[in-house]
Amino acid sequence: MSKQSIAIINAKVVNEGSINQQDILIDNGRIKQIDNQIKIDSNTEVIDADGQYLLPGLIDDQVHFREPGLTHKGGILSESAAAVAGGVTSFMDMPNVNPPTVTRDLLAQKYLLAEGKAHANYAFYLGATNNNIEEIRHLKTGEACGVKVFMGASTGNMLVDNDDALERIFSDSPVLIATHCEDTPLIKKNLELMREQYGDLPIPVSEHPNIRSVEACYKSSSKAVALAKKFGSKLHVLHLTTAKELSLFENKDHREKNITAEVCVHHLYFNDTDYDEFQQLIVCNPAIKTQSDQVALMESLNNSGLDVIATDHAPHTFEEKKKTYPDCPSGLPLVQHSLLLLLEFFHQGQLTLETIVAKTSHNVAEIYGIKDRGFIREDYWADLVLVNLDSKTNVSEESILYECSWSPFVNKTFNSMINKTFVNGQLVYNEGNILREPSGIRLDFE
């Protein structure tokens, strides 16, 4: 019989802006006690962290796990396994699946689909369209983590380009609005100019950030921010990629803002000089931009201009990604290595552990109103990840858990290791192995 409670001892706990050597007692899925020395009885399983770092599990507010309808690319089972292997203990999945999640009925069906299949905890977005305002108006707290508005066309045909519809969404949504901001008419115009320029020659992948340009991003994100200010909406702008857009957001604590913004790990890690090596594999929307944009994003992250770090995990099959540009689909798989990537920035002195934890857990929980998660606190759910900063991780094809079976990080060595992941107080991942059947549950919202 497995023991009912777990004690994690001798851990360096990274939480709420500080790092302290502490012991954690987990009972019945939740954190029962945090102390310098806890009393342990014979029914408690003891895990000696031996000075490794214990973080709140990551809450990824932007993933595409491809269910229903696109399961040749990925599924809730495979992608959530990869997530917990990467220290991600909760995820919020996007609505551009098949059929798109654009009614409350389809949203309810999606929650049923996830039961017993998700290794991490989960919530789903309702997708906005030009004509589903009644579905949006009737949303109750917790029914969706937010309303996703594609203000630029991306994977799946869910573009909201009607100005009246946008005004109604921003004025009437009872929940947070999350936007993908790119201006589609300008992108189409840029693409036509490229076709003229290159004639019969293929358009190089390196033109992707010029087609999905800085201006296309800024035009759309400034429109979203203006709408949110006009109607007092709670707006979260997803995956910012440009220095220019950062001027739209305030450098202050997220709790003082109604309009928040996010950056994704690949936009921090890659820049446009990487297209030569990675080609279509790193084509994503919005596009990876210049080194100066990359530097500005990192700076803003450290100055509270950017509030959240996510992945926009978006798997496609290797065959699909190898199609010639611009016919290849956009997006790349990231959840298994996102924390390892961020820990590289820690090793380089670009991010502190406290900042990583704030932007991947604390702030996400507070911005979205997630109940009892995102912090290491007594009575909160025990969603935790133990990381070893002195052990390396070699990424091999065999180690990849995604359904699509590829990653841009194959053959890369990271300078840290995800040792253990706990979801709802259960050890679900240990030193390279998924340990149990899926046990993730639906997220609660306040």
C-alpha positions in Angstrom: 0.0 0.0 0.0 1.4 3.4 -0.9 1.9 5.9 1.9 -0.7 8.6 2.3 1.6 11.6 2.8 4.9 12.8 1.4 7.6 14.8 3.1 10.1 16.7 0.9 13.1 17.5 3.1 16.2 19.6 2.7 14.8 21.6 -0.3 15.8 25.1 -1.4 12.2 26.4 -1.8 11.9 29.2 -4.4 8.7 31.0 -3.7 7.3 34.6 -3.4 10.5 36.4 -4.1 12.8 34.4 -1.8 14.8 31.2 -1.5 14.8 29.3 1.8 15.9 25.9 2.9 12.7 24.2 4.1 10.8 21.0 4.5 7.3 20.5 2.9 4.7 18.0 4.2 2.1 17.0 1.6 -1.1 15.3 2.7 -4.2 14.5 0.7 -2.9 16.3 -2.3 -2.2 19.6 -0.6 0.6 21.2 1.3 0.0 20.6 5.0 3.1 22.2 6.5 6.1 24.3 5.5 8.8 24.5 8.1 12.5 24.2 8.9 11.9 20.8 10.4 8.6 18.9 10.2 7.6 15.9 12.3 7.4 12.8 10.1 5.4 9.7 11.1 5.7 6.2 9.7 2.9 6.7 7.2 4.9 9.4 5.4 7.1 8.8 2.4 10.3 10.8 2.7 12.0 12.4 -0.3 15.4 14.0 0.5 15.8 16.9 -1.9 19.5 17.1 -0.9 19.7 20.8 -1.5 18.0 20.8 -4.9 15.6 23.6 -5.8 11.8 23.2 -5.2 9.6 25.4 -7.4 5.9 25.7 -7.9 4.9 23.7 -10.9 4.6 25.8 -14.1 1.2 27.0 -15.2 1.4 27.3 -19.0 -1.4 29.6 -20.1 -1.0 28.9 -23.8 -0.8 25.4 -25.3 -2.2 23.6 -28.3 -2.7 20.0 -27.4 -4.6 19.3 -30.6 -7.7 17.5 -29.2 -10.2 17.0 -30.6 -9.7 16.5 -34.3 -6.0 17.0 -34.8 -4.6 14.1 -32.9 -2.1 13.0 -35.6 -0.1 16.1 -34.3 -0.6 15.6 -30.6 -3.2 14.8 -27.9 -4.0 15.6 -24.3 -2.4 12.3 -23.1 1.0 12.6 -25.0 1.4 16.4 -24.6 0.5 16.5 -20.9 3.0 13.7 -20.3 5.7 15.9 -22.0 4.4 18.8 -19.9 5.0 17.1 -16.5 8.4 15.8 -17.7 9.2 19.5 -18.2 7.8 20.6 -14.8 4.5 22.0 -16.2 1.8 21.0 -13.8 -1.2 22.9 -15.2 -2.0 24.0 -18.8 -4.6 26.1 -20.5 -5.5 24.8 -24.0 -6.5 26.8 -27.0 -9.7 26.5 -29.0 -8.4 26.1 -32.6 -9.1 22.4 -32.7 -11.6 20.5 -34.9 -14.4 21.4 -34.4 -13.2 24.8 -32.9 -14.2 25.3 -29.3 -16.6 28.2 -30.0 -19.7 27.2 -28.0 -20.2 26.4 -24.3 -21.5 23.0 -25.3 -18.3 22.2 -27.2 -16.3 23.5 -24.2 -18.2 21.1 -21.9 -17.5 18.3 -24.3 -13.8 19.2 -24.3 -13.6 19.0 -20.5 -15.2 15.5 -20.6 -12.6 14.5 -23.2 -9.8 15.5 -20.8 -11.0 13.5 -17.8 -8.6 10.6 -17.0 -6.4 11.6 -19.9 -4.4 14.6 -18.6 -1.2 14.1 -16.6 -1.3 17.8 -15.6 -4.3 20.0 -14.5 -6.2 21.7 -17.2 -8.5 24.5 -18.3 -9.8 25.5 -21.7 -10.5 28.7 -23.6 -13.6 29.5 -25.4 -12.8 30.8 -28.9 -14.3 34.0 -30.1 -15.7 34.3 -33.6 -17.4 37.2 -35.5 -20.8 36.0 -34.4 -20.7 34.0 -31.1 -21.1 37.0 -28.7 -24.1 35.3 -26.9 -21.9 32.3 -26.0 -19.3 34.6 -24.6 -21.8 36.7 -22.6 -23.2 33.6 -20.9 -19.8 32.3 -19.7 -19.7 31.6 -15.9 -16.5 31.8 -13.8 -14.5 28.6 -14.3 -16.3 27.5 -17.4 -13.4 28.8 -19.5 -10.1 30.2 -18.4 -10.6 33.0 -20.8 -11.9 34.0 -24.3 -9.3 33.6 -27.0 -9.5 36.2 -29.8 -7.4 35.6 -32.9 -7.0 39.2 -34.1 -4.7 37.8 -36.7 -5.2 34.6 -38.7 -3.1 31.7 -37.5 -3.5 27.9 -37.4 -7.2 27.2 -37.8 -9.7 29.6 -39.3 -10.9 31.6 -36.3 -10.0 35.2 -37.3 -12.1 37.9 -35.7 -11.9 40.8 -38.1 -15.3 42.5 -37.7 -14.9 45.7 -35.7 -18.4 45.6 -34.3 -17.8 42.0 -33.1 -14.5 43.0 -31.5 -16.3 45.9 -29.7 -19.0 43.6 -28.3 -16.4 41.0 -27.1 -14.3 43.7 -25.3 -17.3 45.4 -23.8 -19.3 42.2 -22.8 -16.8 39.4 -22.0 -17.3 38.4 -18.3 -13.9 36.7 -18.3 -10.3 37.5 -19.2 -9.7 38.2 -22.9 -6.5 36.7 -24.4 -5.5 37.9 -27.8 -3.3 36.8 -30.7 -2.3 40.1 -32.2 -1.2 40.3 -35.9 -2.8 42.3 -38.6 -3.9 39.9 -41.4 -4.5 42.4 -44.2 -1.0 43.8 -43.7 0.5 40.2 -43.6 -1.3 39.3 -46.9 0.0 42.5 -48.5 3.6 41.7 -47.3 3.3 38.2 -48.7 2.2 39.4 -52.1 5.2 41.8 -52.2 7.5 38.9 -51.4 6.0 36.7 -54.2 6.6 39.6 -56.6 10.2 40.0 -55.4 11.1 36.3 -55.6 9.1 35.4 -58.7 9.6 31.7 -59.4 12.2 31.3 -56.7 11.1 30.0 -53.3 10.6 32.7 -50.6 13.4 32.1 -48.0 12.2 31.2 -44.5 14.2 34.1 -43.2 11.6 36.5 -44.7 8.9 35.1 -42.3 9.5 38.0 -39.7 9.3 40.5 -42.6 6.0 39.1 -43.8 4.6 38.8 -40.3 6.2 42.1 -39.5 6.8 44.4 -36.5 4.2 46.7 -38.0 1.6 43.9 -38.4 2.1 43.0 -34.7 2.0 46.6 -33.5 -1.0 47.6 -35.5 -3.0 44.7 -34.0 -1.8 44.8 -30.4 -2.3 48.6 -30.2 -5.8 48.1 -31.4 -6.4 45.4 -28.6 -5.0 47.7 -25.9 -7.1 50.6 -27.2 -10.3 48.5 -27.0 -9.5 47.2 -23.5 -8.9 50.8 -22.3 -12.1 52.0 -23.9 -14.2 49.2 -22.3 -12.2 48.6 -19.1 -11.7 45.0 -20.2 -9.4 42.5 -18.5 -6.9 41.9 -21.4 -3.9 39.5 -21.6 -1.9 40.0 -24.8 -0.2 36.7 -25.7 3.3 36.0 -27.2 4.7 39.5 -27.7 7.7 39.5 -30.1 8.7 43.1 -30.8 10.4 45.9 -28.9 7.9 48.4 -30.4 4.9 46.7 -28.8 6.4 46.9 -25.3 5.6 50.7 -25.3 1.9 49.7 -25.0 2.4 48.1 -21.6 3.1 49.5 -18.2 6.2 48.5 -16.1 4.5 47.8 -12.9 3.1 45.0 -10.7 0.6 42.9 -12.6 -1.9 43.3 -9.7 -2.1 47.0 -10.5 -2.8 46.3 -14.2 -6.0 45.5 -16.1 -3.9 44.9 -19.3 -1.1 42.3 -19.0 1.3 40.8 -21.5 3.2 37.6 -22.1 6.4 36.4 -23.8 7.1 32.8 -24.9 10.3 30.9 -24.3 11.2 30.5 -28.0 11.0 34.3 -28.6 13.5 34.7 -25.7 15.7 31.9 -26.9 15.8 32.3 -30.7 16.3 35.3 -33.0 16.2 35.8 -36.8 19.8 34.6 -37.2 18.6 31.1 -36.3 16.4 30.6 -39.4 19.5 29.5 -41.4 20.1 26.5 -39.1 16.5 25.6 -38.1 14.6 26.7 -41.2 10.9 25.8 -41.1 11.2 24.1 -37.6 11.1 27.5 -35.9 8.5 29.1 -38.1 5.8 30.3 -35.7 3.1 33.0 -35.5 4.0 35.7 -34.4 7.4 35.2 -36.0 10.7 35.1 -34.2 12.2 38.6 -34.7 15.6 40.3 -34.4 18.3 40.1 -31.7 17.4 43.6 -30.6 13.8 42.5 -30.1 14.9 39.5 -28.2 17.1 41.7 -25.9 14.2 44.1 -25.3 11.8 41.3 -24.4 14.3 40.0 -21.8 14.7 43.5 -20.4 11.0 44.0 -20.2 10.5 40.7 -18.4 13.0 41.9 -15.7 11.3 45.3 -15.5 7.7 44.0 -15.0 6.6 45.1 -18.4 6.0 41.5 -19.4 4.0 39.6 -16.7 4.0 35.9 -17.9 6.2 33.4 -19.6 4.4 30.7 -21.6 5.2 28.3 -24.5 2.5 28.4 -27.1 3.4 24.7 -27.5 2.1 23.9 -31.0 3.1 20.5 -32.4 2.9 19.5 -36.0 4.3 16.4 -37.6 7.9 16.5 -38.9 6.5 15.9 -42.5 4.2 18.9 -42.2 7.0 21.2 -40.9 9.3 20.1 -43.8 6.9 21.5 -46.4 8.4 24.5 -48.2 7.8 27.9 -46.8 5.3 29.5 -46.7 3.2 26.3 -47.0 4.6 24.8 -43.8 2.4 25.2 -40.7 3.5 27.5 -37.9 4.3 26.4 -34.4 6.8 24.2 -32.5 6.6 21.8 -29.5 8.0 23.3 -26.3 6.4 22.1 -23.0 9.0 19.4 -22.3 12.0 21.8 -22.3 10.5 25.3 -21.4 11.7 25.2 -17.8 15.1 23.9 -18.9 15.4 26.8 -21.4 14.5 29.3 -18.7 17.1 27.7 -16.3 19.7 28.3 -19.1 18.9 32.0 -18.7 19.4 31.6 -15.0 22.9 30.0 -15.5 23.8 32.9 -17.9 22.7 35.5 -15.2 19.8 36.9 -17.3 17.0 35.7 -15.1 16.8 34.9 -11.4 15.0 31.8 -10.1 12.6 34.1 -8.3 11.7 35.8 -11.5 11.2 32.5 -13.4 8.8 31.3 -10.7 6.9 34.6 -10.6 6.4 34.7 -14.4 5.6 31.0 -14.9 3.5 30.3 -11.7 2.6 33.2 -9.3 1.5 35.7 -11.9 -0.4 33.3 -14.1 -2.4 32.1 -11.1 -3.2 35.7 -10.0 -4.0 37.1 -13.5 -6.3 34.2 -14.4 -7.8 33.9 -10.8 -6.7 30.2 -10.4 -7.7 28.9 -7.1 -5.1 27.4 -4.6 -2.3 27.0 -7.1 0.8 28.8 -8.4 2.4 29.2 -5.0 4.1 27.0 -2.3 1.6 27.8 0.5 0.0 25.8 3.2 -3.4 24.4 2.1 -2.6 25.0 -1.5 -2.5 22.1 -4.0 1.0 20.5 -4.0 1.9 21.2 -7.7 5.7 21.2 -7.4 8.9 20.6 -9.4 12.3 19.7 -8.0 15.2 20.8 -10.2 18.9 20.0 -10.1 20.9 22.9 -11.3 24.2 20.9 -11.2 23.1 18.0 -13.4 22.9 18.1 -17.2 20.1 17.0 -19.5 20.9 15.6 -23.0 18.0 15.8 -25.3 17.8 12.7 -27.5 15.0 11.7 -29.9 14.2 8.8 -27.6 13.6 11.1 -24.7 10.9 13.2 -26.5 7.4 12.5 -25.3 5.5 14.5 -27.9 3.2 12.7 -30.3 5.1 14.5 -33.2 8.4 13.0 -31.9 10.7 15.9 -32.7 12.0 19.0 -31.0 14.4 21.8 -32.2 16.5 20.9 -29.1 17.4 17.4 -30.1 21.2 16.9 -29.4 21.3 19.9 -27.2 22.6 19.6 -23.6 20.9 21.7 -21.0 22.8 22.7 -17.8 19.9 21.6 -15.4 17.7 18.6 -14.9 14.0 18.2 -14.0 14.3 15.7 -11.2 10.7 15.2 -10.0 7.3 16.6 -10.7 4.3 16.5 -8.3 0.8 17.1 -9.5 -1.9 17.4 -6.8 0.5 15.9 -4.2 1.4 12.9 -6.3 4.8 12.1 -7.6 4.0 11.8 -11.4 7.5 12.1 -12.9 10.8 10.9 -11.5 14.2 11.1 -13.1 13.1 10.5 -16.7 10.1 8.4 -16.0 6.3 9.0 -16.0 5.2 7.1 -13.0 1.5 6.7 -13.0 -1.7 6.9 -15.0 -3.0 10.5 -15.7 -4.2 12.2 -12.6 -4.6 15.8 -13.6 -7.9 17.5 -12.7 -9.8 20.5 -13.9 -8.6 23.9 -12.6 -10.8 25.9 -10.3 -11.2 29.7 -10.7 -12.1 32.4 -8.3 
